[in-house]
Amino acid sequence: MVLVGLAGCNKQAPPAVAAKSEGPLPVRTATAKAREVLRIVESVGTFYPMDEAIISAEIEGRAEEVTHDLGDLVNAGEILVRINDEEQRYQVAQSEAQLRQSLERLGLKTEKERLTDAREAPDVRRAQAELNEADQRLRRIRSLVDQNIGARSDLDAAVSRQQAMKAAYDSTINQTRNLMQEVERFKAVLDLQRKKLRDTTVKAPFKAYVKERQVTVGQYLRANTPLFILVKTDPIRLRVEIPERQAPWIKLNQLVDISVEAFQGRKFQGRIWRISPTVDQTKRTFVAEALVNNAAGELKSGSYAKAHVPTSHTEKVTVLPQRAVYYVMGANKAFVVKDGLVESREVKLGDRFETDVEILEGVQDGDVVAVTQLAKLDTGVKVRINNDPPKQDAARPKSAE
């Protein structure tokens, strides 16, 4: 609840005090009464978008097409800008060719296939076959030499060939492992190039309105050049500041009635969805946010709004009819009548309740106050209370035609 001074239940000129010699003024009166009320937290705030994003270019290039402008509604995934992609297509083609060449050396047909064991590669299998053949030849010649049938020179040649084939096998398997790593590197490079190619088409990350367009067709864009500012305004957030003493009254999911100057006489409704855990030490207030449906886009970010939050907190307050309060010389006054004399009191006002207003200071429960002739009253003026119902004028007979 924001307690504000009543700008004036009765706005009139300063009182022309009746001369005491003129006799008591007839006045009607009302009695200040105690009343239990459900408190309503009232505050003012500002609308903020649910999300706001600056959409930037991720690659360099010339803008070839710009599809939206200020105020346009764009859907998630909808194209905003097309950037020239010629260079990116060439780089993708080059990376694909390098990858295919390496895959063929590993005996793979597509980039989705993966070699988990280097010994399955064609070059390694061929080197393994040659090594096996050299081992078998060495065993046969050694057997012949042991039987004094074969020549010692043939054994030496077989040993040399077997060692050469073993070295070739080790070298081939190492080269294959390096090639497997190279294939993974080529895949990563190709994935990056394909991403850059995709980045030539800039798309909206979510459904939103265009708040600002900062790009034109033909403009050469650098990486991180801002292109658009998008705002999501359905739902829209209303952020209000609430006095710290009212913190126990505010709960998550409480309904909030909202009025906006642009829509006089119309009420919007939201719910509390965020409450700040800290209090501003200078203002002694904390921030609460309400979410408001805004499918039609009528509520605009940055607009001012008034919020009314009904609570379950009850208090006993003193109330007077609003017509018993007189605004004069920058102060709200009530005129207490006691023993036929008026006592002018400055009053501090709180909430309004239909025809009544809460009195925080100046009048107590049971005080009798004037509700008529306020412009003529001041301290010391003599009055006469007349609370009789007003007389009805007798019906006048119709004149004969």
Backbone hydrogen bonds, N-H to C=O, Kabsch-Sander energy under -0.5 kcal/mol:
donor,donor_aa,acceptor,acceptor_aa,energy
3,L,1,M,-0.6
4,V,2,V,-0.6
12,Q,10,N,-0.8
12,Q,327,Y,-1.0
16,A,375,A,-1.5
17,V,15,P,-1.0
18,A,376,K,-1.4
22,E,19,A,-1.9
23,G,20,K,-1.1
25,L,382,K,-2.2
27,V,384,R,-2.5
30,A,369,V,-2.6
32,A,367,D,-3.2
33,K,319,V,-1.9
35,R,317,V,-3.1
37,V,35,R,-0.5
37,V,315,E,-2.7
39,R,37,V,-0.6
39,R,313,H,-3.4
41,V,309,V,-2.6
42,E,40,I,-0.6
43,S,307,A,-2.1
45,G,305,A,-2.6
46,T,239,R,-1.8
47,F,303,S,-2.2
48,Y,237,R,-3.4
50,M,232,K,-2.5
51,D,232,K,-1.2
53,A,230,L,-2.5
55,I,53,A,-0.7
55,I,228,F,-2.9
56,S,54,I,-0.6
57,A,225,T,-2.3
61,G,221,L,-1.9
63,A,219,Q,-2.7
64,E,82,R,-3.1
65,E,82,R,-1.5
67,T,80,L,-2.5
68,H,80,L,-0.5
71,G,210,V,-2.9
72,D,69,D,-2.1
74,V,72,D,-0.6
74,V,208,A,-3.1
77,G,204,A,-3.3
78,E,75,N,-2.2
80,L,202,V,-3.5
81,V,202,V,-1.4
82,R,65,E,-2.5
83,I,200,T,-3.6
84,N,62,R,-2.7
89,R,85,D,-2.3
90,Y,86,E,-1.9
91,Q,87,E,-2.0
92,V,88,Q,-2.1
93,A,89,R,-2.3
94,Q,90,Y,-2.3
95,S,91,Q,-2.2
96,E,92,V,-2.4
97,A,93,A,-1.9
98,Q,94,Q,-2.0
99,L,95,S,-2.1
100,R,96,E,-2.4
101,Q,97,A,-2.0
102,S,98,Q,-1.7
103,L,99,L,-2.5
104,E,100,R,-2.3
105,R,101,Q,-1.4
106,L,102,S,-1.0
106,L,103,L,-0.5
107,G,104,E,-1.0
108,L,103,L,-2.9
113,E,110,T,-1.1
116,T,114,R,-0.6
120,E,117,D,-2.2
121,A,118,A,-1.6
123,D,105,R,-0.5
125,R,121,A,-2.6
126,R,122,P,-2.4
127,A,123,D,-2.3
128,Q,124,V,-2.7
129,A,125,R,-2.2
130,E,126,R,-2.3
131,L,127,A,-2.1
132,N,128,Q,-2.5
133,E,129,A,-2.3
134,A,130,E,-2.0
135,D,131,L,-2.3
136,Q,132,N,-2.3
137,R,133,E,-2.2
138,L,134,A,-2.2
139,R,135,D,-2.2
140,R,136,Q,-2.3
141,I,137,R,-2.5
142,R,138,L,-2.3
143,S,139,R,-1.9
144,L,140,R,-2.0
145,V,141,I,-2.5
146,D,142,R,-2.5
147,Q,143,S,-1.2
148,N,145,V,-1.9
149,I,144,L,-3.3
150,G,144,L,-1.1
155,L,151,A,-1.3
156,D,152,R,-2.1
157,A,153,S,-2.2
158,A,154,D,-2.2
159,V,155,L,-2.5
160,S,156,D,-2.2
161,R,157,A,-2.3
162,Q,158,A,-2.5
163,Q,159,V,-2.2
164,A,160,S,-2.2
165,M,161,R,-2.7
166,K,162,Q,-2.0
167,A,163,Q,-2.2
168,A,164,A,-2.5
169,Y,165,M,-2.4
170,D,166,K,-2.4
171,S,167,A,-2.5
172,T,168,A,-2.6
173,I,169,Y,-2.6
174,N,170,D,-1.8
175,Q,171,S,-2.5
176,T,172,T,-2.5
177,R,173,I,-2.0
178,N,174,N,-2.2
179,L,175,Q,-2.4
180,M,176,T,-2.5
181,Q,177,R,-1.9
182,E,178,N,-2.2
183,V,179,L,-2.5
184,E,180,M,-1.8
185,R,181,Q,-2.0
186,F,182,E,-2.8
187,K,183,V,-2.4
188,A,184,E,-2.1
189,V,185,R,-2.6
190,L,186,F,-2.7
191,D,187,K,-2.7
192,L,188,A,-2.2
193,Q,189,V,-2.4
194,R,190,L,-2.6
195,K,191,D,-2.2
196,K,192,L,-2.3
197,L,193,Q,-2.1
198,R,194,R,-2.4
199,D,195,K,-2.4
200,T,197,L,-1.1
201,T,198,R,-2.0
202,V,81,V,-2.9
202,V,200,T,-0.6
203,K,201,T,-0.5
204,A,78,E,-2.4
208,A,74,V,-2.3
209,Y,231,V,-3.1
210,V,72,D,-2.2
211,K,209,Y,-0.7
211,K,229,I,-2.9
212,E,229,I,-1.5
214,Q,227,L,-3.5
218,G,63,A,-3.1
219,Q,216,T,-1.8
221,L,61,G,-3.6
221,L,219,Q,-0.6
224,N,57,A,-3.8
225,T,222,R,-1.9
227,L,55,I,-3.4
228,F,55,I,-1.6
229,I,212,E,-2.3
230,L,53,A,-2.8
231,V,209,Y,-2.5
232,K,51,D,-3.2
233,T,231,V,-0.6
236,I,292,V,-2.7
237,R,48,Y,-2.8
238,L,290,A,-2.9
239,R,46,T,-2.5
239,R,237,R,-0.6
240,V,238,L,-0.6
240,V,288,A,-2.7
241,E,44,V,-0.9
242,I,286,F,-2.8
244,E,284,R,-2.2
246,Q,243,P,-1.8
247,A,244,E,-1.7
249,W,246,Q,-1.5
250,I,246,Q,-0.6
250,I,247,A,-1.2
251,K,249,W,-0.5
253,N,272,I,-3.1
254,Q,251,K,-1.4
256,V,270,G,-2.4
257,D,308,H,-2.9
258,I,268,F,-3.3
259,S,306,K,-2.3
260,V,266,R,-0.5
261,E,304,Y,-0.5
263,F,260,V,-1.6
266,R,263,F,-1.8
268,F,258,I,-3.0
270,G,256,V,-2.3
271,R,291,L,-1.7
272,I,254,Q,-2.3
273,W,289,E,-2.7
274,R,289,E,-1.5
276,S,287,V,-3.2
280,D,285,T,-3.3
284,R,280,D,-2.7
285,T,280,D,-0.6
286,F,242,I,-2.4
288,A,240,V,-2.4
289,E,274,R,-3.0
290,A,238,L,-2.5
291,L,271,R,-2.6
292,V,236,I,-2.6
293,N,269,Q,-0.7
297,G,294,N,-1.4
302,G,47,F,-2.9
303,S,300,K,-2.0
305,A,45,G,-2.2
306,K,259,S,-2.6
307,A,43,S,-3.1
308,H,257,D,-2.8
309,V,41,V,-3.1
311,T,39,R,-1.8
314,T,312,S,-0.5
315,E,37,V,-2.0
317,V,35,R,-3.2
317,V,315,E,-0.6
318,T,359,I,-0.5
319,V,33,K,-2.7
320,L,357,V,-2.1
322,Q,355,T,-3.0
324,A,321,P,-2.2
325,V,322,Q,-1.6
326,Y,333,K,-3.2
327,Y,10,N,-2.0
328,V,326,Y,-0.6
328,V,331,A,-2.7
331,A,328,V,-1.6
333,K,326,Y,-2.9
334,A,345,R,-2.6
336,V,334,A,-0.7
336,V,343,E,-2.4
337,V,368,V,-3.0
338,K,336,V,-0.5
338,K,341,L,-2.6
341,L,338,K,-1.7
342,V,381,V,-1.6
343,E,336,V,-2.5
345,R,334,A,-2.8
347,V,332,N,-2.7
348,K,361,E,-2.0
349,L,347,V,-0.5
350,G,358,E,-2.3
353,F,356,D,-2.9
356,D,353,F,-3.1
357,V,320,L,-2.6
358,E,351,D,-3.4
359,I,318,T,-3.3
360,L,348,K,-3.3
360,L,358,E,-0.6
361,E,348,K,-1.1
366,G,32,A,-2.9
367,D,364,Q,-2.0
369,V,30,A,-3.0
369,V,367,D,-0.5
370,A,335,F,-2.5
371,V,28,R,-2.9
372,T,28,R,-0.9
376,K,373,Q,-1.7
377,L,374,L,-1.4
380,G,342,V,-3.1
381,V,378,D,-1.9
383,V,340,G,-2.5
384,R,25,L,-3.6
386,N,27,V,-2.9
